[in-house]
């Protein structure tokens, strides 16, 4: 069986590898069909941007597979 990853719930992914299945929990998970608007509206990024524009420091940490669109987004 090939390794596969699927969004299991709004905050969980299910990883299939050989004969095992593991569930990992995160603050939020998005399917590959999610749009940039979906991600933007489902997070606190709007609030952080507004705060930054008012002179406060903010950090948005994004991680994911190379080539998945992090820089573009």
PDB file of N, CA, C, O and CB in Angstrom:
ATOM      1  N   UNK A   1       0.846  -1.184   0.000  1.00  0.00           N
ATOM      2  CA  UNK A   1       0.000   0.000   0.000  1.00  0.00           C
ATOM      3  C   UNK A   1       0.886   1.239   0.000  1.00  0.00           C
ATOM      4  O   UNK A   1       1.845   1.318   0.767  1.00  0.00           O
ATOM      5  CB  UNK A   1      -0.959   0.003   1.222  1.00  0.00           C
ATOM      6  N   UNK A   2       0.575   2.184  -0.838  1.00  0.00           N
ATOM      7  CA  UNK A   2       1.303   3.436  -0.867  1.00  0.00           C
ATOM      8  C   UNK A   2       0.880   4.323   0.290  1.00  0.00           C
ATOM      9  O   UNK A   2      -0.242   4.228   0.789  1.00  0.00           O
ATOM     10  CB  UNK A   2       1.086   4.151  -2.194  1.00  0.00           C
ATOM     11  N   UNK A   3       1.786   5.178   0.705  1.00  0.00           N
ATOM     12  CA  UNK A   3       1.456   6.122   1.763  1.00  0.00           C
ATOM     13  C   UNK A   3       0.488   7.158   1.212  1.00  0.00           C
ATOM     14  O   UNK A   3       0.675   7.667   0.107  1.00  0.00           O
ATOM     15  CB  UNK A   3       2.733   6.800   2.329  1.00  0.00           C
ATOM     16  N   UNK A   4      -0.536   7.467   1.979  1.00  0.00           N
ATOM     17  CA  UNK A   4      -1.472   8.506   1.568  1.00  0.00           C
ATOM     18  C   UNK A   4      -1.892   9.321   2.787  1.00  0.00           C
ATOM     19  O   UNK A   4      -1.890   8.837   3.919  1.00  0.00           O
ATOM     20  CB  UNK A   4      -2.710   7.890   0.865  1.00  0.00           C
ATOM     21  N   UNK A   5      -2.244  10.552   2.522  1.00  0.00           N
ATOM     22  CA  UNK A   5      -2.671  11.463   3.573  1.00  0.00           C
ATOM     23  C   UNK A   5      -4.002  12.051   3.172  1.00  0.00           C
ATOM     24  O   UNK A   5      -4.174  12.484   2.032  1.00  0.00           O
ATOM     25  CB  UNK A   5      -1.622  12.578   3.826  1.00  0.00           C
ATOM     26  N   UNK A   6      -4.947  12.072   4.095  1.00  0.00           N
ATOM     27  CA  UNK A   6      -6.238  12.681   3.806  1.00  0.00           C
ATOM     28  C   UNK A   6      -6.708  13.493   5.003  1.00  0.00           C
ATOM     29  O   UNK A   6      -6.414  13.164   6.152  1.00  0.00           O
ATOM     30  CB  UNK A   6      -7.280  11.608   3.439  1.00  0.00           C
ATOM     31  N   UNK A   7      -7.442  14.556   4.712  1.00  0.00           N
ATOM     32  CA  UNK A   7      -8.024  15.350   5.791  1.00  0.00           C
ATOM     33  C   UNK A   7      -9.156  14.529   6.370  1.00  0.00           C
ATOM     34  O   UNK A   7     -10.097  14.158   5.669  1.00  0.00           O
ATOM     35  CB  UNK A   7      -8.526  16.760   5.289  1.00  0.00           C
ATOM     36  N   UNK A   8      -9.053  14.251   7.654  1.00  0.00           N
ATOM     37  CA  UNK A   8     -10.002  13.382   8.339  1.00  0.00           C
ATOM     38  C   UNK A   8     -11.131  14.182   8.968  1.00  0.00           C
ATOM     39  O   UNK A   8     -12.262  13.704   9.057  1.00  0.00           O
ATOM     40  CB  UNK A   8      -9.292  12.558   9.402  1.00  0.00           C
ATOM     41  N   UNK A   9     -10.827  15.397   9.405  1.00  0.00           N
ATOM     42  CA  UNK A   9     -11.781  16.269  10.065  1.00  0.00           C
ATOM     43  C   UNK A   9     -11.241  17.682   9.913  1.00  0.00           C
ATOM     44  O   UNK A   9     -10.192  17.864   9.295  1.00  0.00           O
ATOM     45  CB  UNK A   9     -11.995  15.878  11.582  1.00  0.00           C
ATOM     46  N   UNK A  10     -11.911  18.674  10.447  1.00  0.00           N
ATOM     47  CA  UNK A  10     -11.428  20.054  10.347  1.00  0.00           C
ATOM     48  C   UNK A  10     -10.090  20.258  11.033  1.00  0.00           C
ATOM     49  O   UNK A  10      -9.387  21.226  10.741  1.00  0.00           O
ATOM     50  CB  UNK A  10     -12.442  20.999  10.940  1.00  0.00           C
ATOM     51  N   UNK A  11      -9.722  19.351  11.951  1.00  0.00           N
ATOM     52  CA  UNK A  11      -8.462  19.514  12.673  1.00  0.00           C
ATOM     53  C   UNK A  11      -7.628  18.239  12.720  1.00  0.00           C
ATOM     54  O   UNK A  11      -6.715  18.132  13.539  1.00  0.00           O
ATOM     55  CB  UNK A  11      -8.739  19.980  14.075  1.00  0.00           C
ATOM     56  N   UNK A  12      -7.924  17.276  11.862  1.00  0.00           N
ATOM     57  CA  UNK A  12      -7.194  16.008  11.879  1.00  0.00           C
ATOM     58  C   UNK A  12      -6.864  15.546  10.462  1.00  0.00           C
ATOM     59  O   UNK A  12      -7.623  15.767   9.518  1.00  0.00           O
ATOM     60  CB  UNK A  12      -8.011  14.931  12.608  1.00  0.00           C
ATOM     61  N   UNK A  13      -5.696  14.891  10.345  1.00  0.00           N
ATOM     62  CA  UNK A  13      -5.374  14.216   9.102  1.00  0.00           C
ATOM     63  C   UNK A  13      -5.164  12.738   9.407  1.00  0.00           C
ATOM     64  O   UNK A  13      -4.756  12.376  10.510  1.00  0.00           O
ATOM     65  CB  UNK A  13      -4.113  14.841   8.426  1.00  0.00           C
ATOM     66  N   UNK A  14      -5.442  11.901   8.438  1.00  0.00           N
ATOM     67  CA  UNK A  14      -5.279  10.464   8.565  1.00  0.00           C
ATOM     68  C   UNK A  14      -4.171  10.044   7.603  1.00  0.00           C
ATOM     69  O   UNK A  14      -4.248  10.304   6.402  1.00  0.00           O
ATOM     70  CB  UNK A  14      -6.623   9.701   8.269  1.00  0.00           C
ATOM     71  N   UNK A  15      -3.142   9.396   8.141  1.00  0.00           N
ATOM     72  CA  UNK A  15      -2.012   8.951   7.340  1.00  0.00           C
ATOM     73  C   UNK A  15      -2.068   7.437   7.232  1.00  0.00           C
ATOM     74  O   UNK A  15      -2.063   6.732   8.241  1.00  0.00           O
ATOM     75  CB  UNK A  15      -0.661   9.419   7.956  1.00  0.00           C
ATOM     76  N   UNK A  16      -2.121   6.939   5.995  1.00  0.00           N
ATOM     77  CA  UNK A  16      -2.085   5.500   5.729  1.00  0.00           C
ATOM     78  C   UNK A  16      -0.668   5.163   5.276  1.00  0.00           C
ATOM     79  O   UNK A  16      -0.159   5.757   4.326  1.00  0.00           O
ATOM     80  CB  UNK A  16      -3.158   5.075   4.641  1.00  0.00           C
ATOM     81  N   UNK A  17      -0.041   4.223   5.945  1.00  0.00           N
ATOM     82  CA  UNK A  17       1.290   3.777   5.537  1.00  0.00           C
ATOM     83  C   UNK A  17       1.378   2.283   5.763  1.00  0.00           C
ATOM     84  O   UNK A  17       1.268   1.800   6.890  1.00  0.00           O
ATOM     85  CB  UNK A  17       2.414   4.528   6.320  1.00  0.00           C
ATOM     86  N   UNK A  18       1.572   1.578   4.702  1.00  0.00           N
ATOM     87  CA  UNK A  18       1.586   0.115   4.722  1.00  0.00           C
ATOM     88  C   UNK A  18       0.301  -0.384   5.380  1.00  0.00           C
ATOM     89  O   UNK A  18      -0.791  -0.103   4.884  1.00  0.00           O
ATOM     90  CB  UNK A  18       2.844  -0.426   5.477  1.00  0.00           C
ATOM     91  N   UNK A  19       0.411  -1.107   6.469  1.00  0.00           N
ATOM     92  CA  UNK A  19      -0.767  -1.661   7.128  1.00  0.00           C
ATOM     93  C   UNK A  19      -1.234  -0.824   8.316  1.00  0.00           C
ATOM     94  O   UNK A  19      -2.124  -1.245   9.056  1.00  0.00           O
ATOM     95  CB  UNK A  19      -0.477  -3.065   7.585  1.00  0.00           C
ATOM     96  N   UNK A  20      -0.644   0.357   8.506  1.00  0.00           N
ATOM     97  CA  UNK A  20      -0.999   1.159   9.674  1.00  0.00           C
ATOM     98  C   UNK A  20      -1.710   2.443   9.273  1.00  0.00           C
ATOM     99  O   UNK A  20      -1.535   2.956   8.168  1.00  0.00           O
ATOM    100  CB  UNK A  20       0.244   1.487  10.487  1.00  0.00           C
ATOM    101  N   UNK A  21      -2.503   2.939  10.185  1.00  0.00           N
ATOM    102  CA  UNK A  21      -3.187   4.222  10.020  1.00  0.00           C
ATOM    103  C   UNK A  21      -2.909   5.041  11.273  1.00  0.00           C
ATOM    104  O   UNK A  21      -3.008   4.529  12.389  1.00  0.00           O
ATOM    105  CB  UNK A  21      -4.741   4.036   9.783  1.00  0.00           C
ATOM    106  N   UNK A  22      -2.562   6.307  11.091  1.00  0.00           N
ATOM    107  CA  UNK A  22      -2.328   7.189  12.235  1.00  0.00           C
ATOM    108  C   UNK A  22      -3.085   8.483  12.020  1.00  0.00           C
ATOM    109  O   UNK A  22      -3.186   8.983  10.899  1.00  0.00           O
ATOM    110  CB  UNK A  22      -0.812   7.465  12.435  1.00  0.00           C
ATOM    111  N   UNK A  23      -3.613   9.019  13.105  1.00  0.00           N
ATOM    112  CA  UNK A  23      -4.330  10.293  13.052  1.00  0.00           C
ATOM    113  C   UNK A  23      -3.489  11.341  13.775  1.00  0.00           C
ATOM    114  O   UNK A  23      -3.020  11.115  14.890  1.00  0.00           O
ATOM    115  CB  UNK A  23      -5.762  10.174  13.693  1.00  0.00           C
ATOM    116  N   UNK A  24      -3.304  12.496  13.122  1.00  0.00           N
ATOM    117  CA  UNK A  24      -2.591  13.613  13.710  1.00  0.00           C
ATOM    118  C   UNK A  24      -3.551  14.788  13.839  1.00  0.00           C
ATOM    119  O   UNK A  24      -4.349  15.043  12.937  1.00  0.00           O
ATOM    120  CB  UNK A  24      -1.348  13.996  12.862  1.00  0.00           C
ATOM    121  N   UNK A  25      -3.476  15.502  14.957  1.00  0.00           N
ATOM    122  CA  UNK A  25      -4.382  16.606  15.228  1.00  0.00           C
ATOM    123  C   UNK A  25      -3.633  17.932  15.158  1.00  0.00           C
ATOM    124  O   UNK A  25      -2.534  18.065  15.697  1.00  0.00           O
ATOM    125  CB  UNK A  25      -5.049  16.436  16.600  1.00  0.00           C
ATOM    126  N   UNK A  26      -4.238  18.906  14.490  1.00  0.00           N
ATOM    127  CA  UNK A  26      -3.684  20.242  14.343  1.00  0.00           C
ATOM    128  C   UNK A  26      -4.755  21.258  14.720  1.00  0.00           C
ATOM    129  O   UNK A  26      -5.899  20.889  14.984  1.00  0.00           O
ATOM    130  CB  UNK A  26      -3.170  20.481  12.893  1.00  0.00           C
ATOM    131  N   UNK A  27      -4.389  22.521  14.747  1.00  0.00           N
ATOM    132  CA  UNK A  27      -5.385  23.569  15.013  1.00  0.00           C
ATOM    133  C   UNK A  27      -6.382  23.661  13.869  1.00  0.00           C
ATOM    134  O   UNK A  27      -7.539  24.024  14.080  1.00  0.00           O
ATOM    135  CB  UNK A  27      -4.698  24.932  15.229  1.00  0.00           C
ATOM    136  N   UNK A  28      -5.950  23.341  12.684  1.00  0.00           N
ATOM    137  CA  UNK A  28      -6.846  23.367  11.534  1.00  0.00           C
ATOM    138  C   UNK A  28      -6.206  22.666  10.358  1.00  0.00           C
ATOM    139  O   UNK A  28      -4.985  22.693  10.209  1.00  0.00           O
ATOM    140  CB  UNK A  28      -7.213  24.802  11.160  1.00  0.00           C
ATOM    141  N   UNK A  29      -7.008  22.044   9.527  1.00  0.00           N
ATOM    142  CA  UNK A  29      -6.547  21.355   8.322  1.00  0.00           C
ATOM    143  C   UNK A  29      -7.424  21.780   7.154  1.00  0.00           C
ATOM    144  O   UNK A  29      -8.626  21.993   7.312  1.00  0.00           O
ATOM    145  CB  UNK A  29      -6.578  19.805   8.506  1.00  0.00           C
ATOM    146  N   UNK A  30      -6.827  21.898   6.009  1.00  0.00           N
ATOM    147  CA  UNK A  30      -7.566  22.287   4.815  1.00  0.00           C
ATOM    148  C   UNK A  30      -7.348  21.248   3.729  1.00  0.00           C
ATOM    149  O   UNK A  30      -6.237  20.752   3.544  1.00  0.00           O
ATOM    150  CB  UNK A  30      -7.135  23.688   4.326  1.00  0.00           C
ATOM    151  N   UNK A  31      -8.401  20.929   3.025  1.00  0.00           N
ATOM    152  CA  UNK A  31      -8.309  19.984   1.917  1.00  0.00           C
ATOM    153  C   UNK A  31      -7.594  20.638   0.745  1.00  0.00           C
ATOM    154  O   UNK A  31      -7.489  21.863   0.679  1.00  0.00           O
ATOM    155  CB  UNK A  31      -9.711  19.492   1.493  1.00  0.00           C
ATOM    156  N   UNK A  32      -7.108  19.827  -0.170  1.00  0.00           N
ATOM    157  CA  UNK A  32      -6.402  20.355  -1.339  1.00  0.00           C
ATOM    158  C   UNK A  32      -7.322  21.187  -2.221  1.00  0.00           C
ATOM    159  O   UNK A  32      -6.854  21.969  -3.049  1.00  0.00           O
ATOM    160  CB  UNK A  32      -5.798  19.215  -2.152  1.00  0.00           C
ATOM    161  N   UNK A  33      -8.612  21.024  -2.047  1.00  0.00           N
ATOM    162  CA  UNK A  33      -9.575  21.798  -2.844  1.00  0.00           C
ATOM    163  C   UNK A  33      -9.927  23.137  -2.202  1.00  0.00           C
ATOM    164  O   UNK A  33     -10.690  23.911  -2.781  1.00  0.00           O
ATOM    165  CB  UNK A  33     -10.844  20.991  -3.052  1.00  0.00           C
ATOM    166  N   UNK A  34      -9.384  23.424  -1.011  1.00  0.00           N
ATOM    167  CA  UNK A  34      -9.665  24.689  -0.325  1.00  0.00           C
ATOM    168  C   UNK A  34      -9.055  25.846  -1.102  1.00  0.00           C
ATOM    169  O   UNK A  34      -7.950  25.738  -1.634  1.00  0.00           O
ATOM    170  CB  UNK A  34      -9.119  24.665   1.124  1.00  0.00           C
ATOM    171  N   UNK A  35      -9.775  26.935  -1.161  1.00  0.00           N
ATOM    172  CA  UNK A  35      -9.280  28.123  -1.859  1.00  0.00           C
ATOM    173  C   UNK A  35      -8.503  29.008  -0.886  1.00  0.00           C
ATOM    174  O   UNK A  35      -8.542  28.792   0.326  1.00  0.00           O
ATOM    175  CB  UNK A  35     -10.452  28.915  -2.499  1.00  0.00           C
ATOM    176  N   UNK A  36      -7.803  29.998  -1.416  1.00  0.00           N
ATOM    177  CA  UNK A  36      -7.108  30.950  -0.566  1.00  0.00           C
ATOM    178  C   UNK A  36      -8.109  31.701   0.308  1.00  0.00           C
ATOM    179  O   UNK A  36      -7.822  32.010   1.465  1.00  0.00           O
ATOM    180  CB  UNK A  36      -6.285  31.935  -1.417  1.00  0.00           C
ATOM    181  N   UNK A  37      -9.269  31.988  -0.241  1.00  0.00           N
ATOM    182  CA  UNK A  37     -10.320  32.672   0.522  1.00  0.00           C
ATOM    183  C   UNK A  37     -10.763  31.812   1.703  1.00  0.00           C
ATOM    184  O   UNK A  37     -10.968  32.330   2.800  1.00  0.00           O
ATOM    185  CB  UNK A  37     -11.531  32.999  -0.385  1.00  0.00           C
ATOM    186  N   UNK A  38     -10.911  30.508   1.489  1.00  0.00           N
ATOM    187  CA  UNK A  38     -11.288  29.596   2.573  1.00  0.00           C
ATOM    188  C   UNK A  38     -10.272  29.669   3.711  1.00  0.00           C
ATOM    189  O   UNK A  38     -10.647  29.760   4.880  1.00  0.00           O
ATOM    190  CB  UNK A  38     -11.402  28.146   2.051  1.00  0.00           C
ATOM    191  N   UNK A  39      -8.995  29.630   3.367  1.00  0.00           N
ATOM    192  CA  UNK A  39      -7.939  29.666   4.380  1.00  0.00           C
ATOM    193  C   UNK A  39      -7.937  31.018   5.088  1.00  0.00           C
ATOM    194  O   UNK A  39      -7.864  31.076   6.316  1.00  0.00           O
ATOM    195  CB  UNK A  39      -6.558  29.390   3.742  1.00  0.00           C
ATOM    196  N   UNK A  40      -8.016  32.096   4.327  1.00  0.00           N
ATOM    197  CA  UNK A  40      -7.992  33.446   4.895  1.00  0.00           C
ATOM    198  C   UNK A  40      -9.145  33.665   5.861  1.00  0.00           C
ATOM    199  O   UNK A  40      -8.944  34.187   6.958  1.00  0.00           O
ATOM    200  CB  UNK A  40      -8.041  34.489   3.786  1.00  0.00           C
ATOM    201  N   UNK A  41     -10.337  33.277   5.471  1.00  0.00           N
ATOM    202  CA  UNK A  41     -11.531  33.501   6.297  1.00  0.00           C
ATOM    203  C   UNK A  41     -11.600  32.562   7.505  1.00  0.00           C
ATOM    204  O   UNK A  41     -12.293  32.868   8.476  1.00  0.00           O
ATOM    205  CB  UNK A  41     -12.782  33.328   5.450  1.00  0.00           C
ATOM    206  N   UNK A  42     -10.903  31.436   7.465  1.00  0.00           N
ATOM    207  CA  UNK A  42     -10.966  30.461   8.559  1.00  0.00           C
ATOM    208  C   UNK A  42      -9.871  30.647   9.598  1.00  0.00           C
ATOM    209  O   UNK A  42      -9.796  29.882  10.559  1.00  0.00           O
ATOM    210  CB  UNK A  42     -10.884  29.070   8.004  1.00  0.00           C
ATOM    211  N   UNK A  43      -9.031  31.640   9.423  1.00  0.00           N
ATOM    212  CA  UNK A  43      -7.921  31.866  10.345  1.00  0.00           C
ATOM    213  C   UNK A  43      -7.998  33.281  10.916  1.00  0.00           C
ATOM    214  O   UNK A  43      -8.896  34.048  10.569  1.00  0.00           O
ATOM    215  CB  UNK A  43      -6.562  31.640   9.635  1.00  0.00           C
ATOM    216  N   UNK A  44      -7.062  33.619  11.785  1.00  0.00           N
ATOM    217  CA  UNK A  44      -6.999  34.964  12.366  1.00  0.00           C
ATOM    218  C   UNK A  44      -6.108  35.901  11.568  1.00  0.00           C
ATOM    219  O   UNK A  44      -5.688  36.938  12.083  1.00  0.00           O
ATOM    220  CB  UNK A  44      -6.503  34.891  13.792  1.00  0.00           C
ATOM    221  N   UNK A  45      -5.814  35.564  10.337  1.00  0.00           N
ATOM    222  CA  UNK A  45      -4.888  36.371   9.545  1.00  0.00           C
ATOM    223  C   UNK A  45      -5.418  37.790   9.347  1.00  0.00           C
ATOM    224  O   UNK A  45      -4.644  38.745   9.417  1.00  0.00           O
ATOM    225  CB  UNK A  45      -4.638  35.710   8.186  1.00  0.00           C
ATOM    226  N   UNK A  46      -6.698  37.947   9.106  1.00  0.00           N
ATOM    227  CA  UNK A  46      -7.264  39.292   8.909  1.00  0.00           C
ATOM    228  C   UNK A  46      -6.993  40.168  10.140  1.00  0.00           C
ATOM    229  O   UNK A  46      -6.574  41.318  10.011  1.00  0.00           O
ATOM    230  CB  UNK A  46      -8.798  39.206   8.634  1.00  0.00           C
ATOM    231  N   UNK A  47      -7.236  39.612  11.332  1.00  0.00           N
ATOM    232  CA  UNK A  47      -7.002  40.360  12.574  1.00  0.00           C
ATOM    233  C   UNK A  47      -5.522  40.707  12.728  1.00  0.00           C
ATOM    234  O   UNK A  47      -5.180  41.815  13.141  1.00  0.00           O
ATOM    235  CB  UNK A  47      -7.486  39.547  13.792  1.00  0.00           C
ATOM    236  N   UNK A  48      -4.649  39.761  12.398  1.00  0.00           N
ATOM    237  CA  UNK A  48      -3.217  40.009  12.504  1.00  0.00           C
ATOM    238  C   UNK A  48      -2.757  41.081  11.520  1.00  0.00           C
ATOM    239  O   UNK A  48      -1.911  41.910  11.856  1.00  0.00           O
ATOM    240  CB  UNK A  48      -2.443  38.720  12.267  1.00  0.00           C
ATOM    241  N   UNK A  49      -3.305  41.068  10.318  1.00  0.00           N
ATOM    242  CA  UNK A  49      -2.956  42.099   9.337  1.00  0.00           C
ATOM    243  C   UNK A  49      -3.416  43.474   9.814  1.00  0.00           C
ATOM    244  O   UNK A  49      -2.674  44.451   9.715  1.00  0.00           O
ATOM    245  CB  UNK A  49      -3.582  41.776   7.966  1.00  0.00           C
ATOM    246  N   UNK A  50      -4.627  43.545  10.325  1.00  0.00           N
ATOM    247  CA  UNK A  50      -5.136  44.822  10.848  1.00  0.00           C
ATOM    248  C   UNK A  50      -4.256  45.325  11.995  1.00  0.00           C
ATOM    249  O   UNK A  50      -3.937  46.511  12.067  1.00  0.00           O
ATOM    250  CB  UNK A  50      -6.601  44.666  11.329  1.00  0.00           C
ATOM    251  N   UNK A  51      -3.869  44.416  12.884  1.00  0.00           N
ATOM    252  CA  UNK A  51      -3.007  44.782  14.002  1.00  0.00           C
ATOM    253  C   UNK A  51      -1.656  45.290  13.502  1.00  0.00           C
ATOM    254  O   UNK A  51      -1.137  46.278  14.021  1.00  0.00           O
ATOM    255  CB  UNK A  51      -2.810  43.584  14.941  1.00  0.00           C
ATOM    256  N   UNK A  52      -1.085  44.624  12.502  1.00  0.00           N
ATOM    257  CA  UNK A  52       0.196  45.050  11.933  1.00  0.00           C
ATOM    258  C   UNK A  52       0.099  46.434  11.313  1.00  0.00           C
ATOM    259  O   UNK A  52       0.999  47.259  11.470  1.00  0.00           O
ATOM    260  CB  UNK A  52       0.671  44.049  10.889  1.00  0.00           C
ATOM    261  N   UNK A  53      -0.990  46.681  10.614  1.00  0.00           N
ATOM    262  CA  UNK A  53      -1.179  47.986   9.974  1.00  0.00           C
ATOM    263  C   UNK A  53      -1.354  49.096  11.004  1.00  0.00           C
ATOM    264  O   UNK A  53      -1.163  50.271  10.691  1.00  0.00           O
ATOM    265  CB  UNK A  53      -2.390  47.948   9.041  1.00  0.00           C
ATOM    266  N   UNK A  54      -1.720  48.725  12.240  1.00  0.00           N
ATOM    267  CA  UNK A  54      -1.836  49.699  13.326  1.00  0.00           C
ATOM    268  C   UNK A  54      -0.534  49.843  14.114  1.00  0.00           C
ATOM    269  O   UNK A  54      -0.518  50.494  15.159  1.00  0.00           O
ATOM    270  CB  UNK A  54      -2.962  49.296  14.265  1.00  0.00           C
ATOM    271  N   UNK A  55       0.564  49.240  13.625  1.00  0.00           N
ATOM    272  CA  UNK A  55       1.873  49.430  14.224  1.00  0.00           C
ATOM    273  C   UNK A  55       2.350  48.361  15.175  1.00  0.00           C
ATOM    274  O   UNK A  55       3.411  48.512  15.780  1.00  0.00           O
ATOM    275  CB  UNK A  55       1.881  50.676  14.919  1.00  0.00           C
ATOM    276  N   UNK A  56       1.611  47.295  15.328  1.00  0.00           N
ATOM    277  CA  UNK A  56       2.025  46.216  16.226  1.00  0.00           C
ATOM    278  C   UNK A  56       2.702  45.109  15.430  1.00  0.00           C
ATOM    279  O   UNK A  56       2.463  44.953  14.232  1.00  0.00           O
ATOM    280  CB  UNK A  56       0.813  45.655  17.007  1.00  0.00           C
ATOM    281  N   UNK A  57       3.547  44.346  16.108  1.00  0.00           N
ATOM    282  CA  UNK A  57       4.246  43.231  15.458  1.00  0.00           C
ATOM    283  C   UNK A  57       3.351  42.000  15.411  1.00  0.00           C
ATOM    284  O   UNK A  57       2.600  41.723  16.346  1.00  0.00           O
ATOM    285  CB  UNK A  57       5.563  42.906  16.196  1.00  0.00           C
ATOM    286  N   UNK A  58       3.443  41.272  14.313  1.00  0.00           N
ATOM    287  CA  UNK A  58       2.710  40.018  14.152  1.00  0.00           C
ATOM    288  C   UNK A  58       3.586  39.028  13.395  1.00  0.00           C
ATOM    289  O   UNK A  58       4.405  39.415  12.562  1.00  0.00           O
ATOM    290  CB  UNK A  58       1.360  40.246  13.406  1.00  0.00           C
ATOM    291  N   UNK A  59       3.404  37.768  13.692  1.00  0.00           N
ATOM    292  CA  UNK A  59       4.120  36.724  12.974  1.00  0.00           C
ATOM    293  C   UNK A  59       3.116  35.684  12.511  1.00  0.00           C
ATOM    294  O   UNK A  59       2.293  35.202  13.289  1.00  0.00           O
ATOM    295  CB  UNK A  59       5.222  36.079  13.860  1.00  0.00           C
ATOM    296  N   UNK A  60       3.198  35.349  11.245  1.00  0.00           N
ATOM    297  CA  UNK A  60       2.370  34.285  10.678  1.00  0.00           C
ATOM    298  C   UNK A  60       3.328  33.206  10.209  1.00  0.00           C
ATOM    299  O   UNK A  60       4.121  33.432   9.295  1.00  0.00           O
ATOM    300  CB  UNK A  60       1.447  34.806   9.496  1.00  0.00           C
ATOM    301  N   UNK A  61       3.262  32.042  10.824  1.00  0.00           N
ATOM    302  CA  UNK A  61       4.152  30.931  10.497  1.00  0.00           C
ATOM    303  C   UNK A  61       3.382  29.942   9.644  1.00  0.00           C
ATOM    304  O   UNK A  61       2.340  29.429  10.052  1.00  0.00           O
ATOM    305  CB  UNK A  61       4.709  30.247  11.783  1.00  0.00           C
ATOM    306  N   UNK A  62       3.902  29.681   8.469  1.00  0.00           N
ATOM    307  CA  UNK A  62       3.242  28.769   7.533  1.00  0.00           C
ATOM    308  C   UNK A  62       4.216  27.663   7.170  1.00  0.00           C
ATOM    309  O   UNK A  62       5.382  27.929   6.878  1.00  0.00           O
ATOM    310  CB  UNK A  62       2.751  29.521   6.254  1.00  0.00           C
ATOM    311  N   UNK A  63       3.748  26.432   7.188  1.00  0.00           N
ATOM    312  CA  UNK A  63       4.606  25.327   6.782  1.00  0.00           C
ATOM    313  C   UNK A  63       3.823  24.393   5.884  1.00  0.00           C
ATOM    314  O   UNK A  63       2.595  24.325   5.937  1.00  0.00           O
ATOM    315  CB  UNK A  63       5.160  24.570   8.008  1.00  0.00           C
ATOM    316  N   UNK A  64       4.557  23.685   5.067  1.00  0.00           N
ATOM    317  CA  UNK A  64       3.930  22.742   4.153  1.00  0.00           C
ATOM    318  C   UNK A  64       4.941  22.254   3.133  1.00  0.00           C
ATOM    319  O   UNK A  64       6.101  22.668   3.141  1.00  0.00           O
ATOM    320  CB  UNK A  64       2.726  23.382   3.451  1.00  0.00           C
ATOM    321  N   UNK A  65       4.501  21.390   2.275  1.00  0.00           N
ATOM    322  CA  UNK A  65       5.350  20.792   1.274  1.00  0.00           C
ATOM    323  C   UNK A  65       5.883  21.831   0.304  1.00  0.00           C
ATOM    324  O   UNK A  65       5.185  22.785  -0.040  1.00  0.00           O
ATOM    325  CB  UNK A  65       4.601  19.722   0.531  1.00  0.00           C
ATOM    326  N   UNK A  66       7.124  21.644  -0.139  1.00  0.00           N
ATOM    327  CA  UNK A  66       7.711  22.533  -1.141  1.00  0.00           C
ATOM    328  C   UNK A  66       6.836  22.535  -2.386  1.00  0.00           C
ATOM    329  O   UNK A  66       6.423  21.483  -2.872  1.00  0.00           O
ATOM    330  CB  UNK A  66       9.161  22.099  -1.492  1.00  0.00           C
ATOM    331  N   UNK A  67       6.559  23.731  -2.894  1.00  0.00           N
ATOM    332  CA  UNK A  67       5.754  23.857  -4.103  1.00  0.00           C
ATOM    333  C   UNK A  67       4.260  23.844  -3.862  1.00  0.00           C
ATOM    334  O   UNK A  67       3.481  23.783  -4.814  1.00  0.00           O
ATOM    335  CB  UNK A  67       6.097  22.770  -5.036  1.00  0.00           C
ATOM    336  N   UNK A  68       3.841  23.901  -2.591  1.00  0.00           N
ATOM    337  CA  UNK A  68       2.405  23.816  -2.302  1.00  0.00           C
ATOM    338  C   UNK A  68       1.714  25.171  -2.314  1.00  0.00           C
ATOM    339  O   UNK A  68       0.499  25.233  -2.125  1.00  0.00           O
ATOM    340  CB  UNK A  68       2.190  23.161  -0.962  1.00  0.00           C
ATOM    341  N   UNK A  69       2.454  26.270  -2.533  1.00  0.00           N
ATOM    342  CA  UNK A  69       1.831  27.579  -2.677  1.00  0.00           C
ATOM    343  C   UNK A  69       1.935  28.495  -1.469  1.00  0.00           C
ATOM    344  O   UNK A  69       1.213  29.489  -1.388  1.00  0.00           O
ATOM    345  CB  UNK A  69       0.422  27.397  -3.000  1.00  0.00           C
ATOM    346  N   UNK A  70       2.814  28.182  -0.533  1.00  0.00           N
ATOM    347  CA  UNK A  70       2.944  29.006   0.672  1.00  0.00           C
ATOM    348  C   UNK A  70       3.333  30.431   0.334  1.00  0.00           C
ATOM    349  O   UNK A  70       2.709  31.371   0.826  1.00  0.00           O
ATOM    350  CB  UNK A  70       3.971  28.406   1.618  1.00  0.00           C
ATOM    351  N   UNK A  71       4.347  30.611  -0.495  1.00  0.00           N
ATOM    352  CA  UNK A  71       4.811  31.956  -0.846  1.00  0.00           C
ATOM    353  C   UNK A  71       3.747  32.694  -1.639  1.00  0.00           C
ATOM    354  O   UNK A  71       3.507  33.875  -1.388  1.00  0.00           O
ATOM    355  CB  UNK A  71       6.120  31.890  -1.650  1.00  0.00           C
ATOM    356  N   UNK A  72       3.115  32.044  -2.572  1.00  0.00           N
ATOM    357  CA  UNK A  72       2.077  32.657  -3.397  1.00  0.00           C
ATOM    358  C   UNK A  72       0.899  33.119  -2.538  1.00  0.00           C
ATOM    359  O   UNK A  72       0.372  34.216  -2.729  1.00  0.00           O
ATOM    360  CB  UNK A  72       1.595  31.669  -4.470  1.00  0.00           C
ATOM    361  N   UNK A  73       0.499  32.281  -1.604  1.00  0.00           N
ATOM    362  CA  UNK A  73      -0.632  32.597  -0.742  1.00  0.00           C
ATOM    363  C   UNK A  73      -0.298  33.770   0.144  1.00  0.00           C
ATOM    364  O   UNK A  73      -1.128  34.192   0.948  1.00  0.00           O
ATOM    365  CB  UNK A  73      -1.028  31.391   0.104  1.00  0.00           C
TER     366      UNK A  73
END
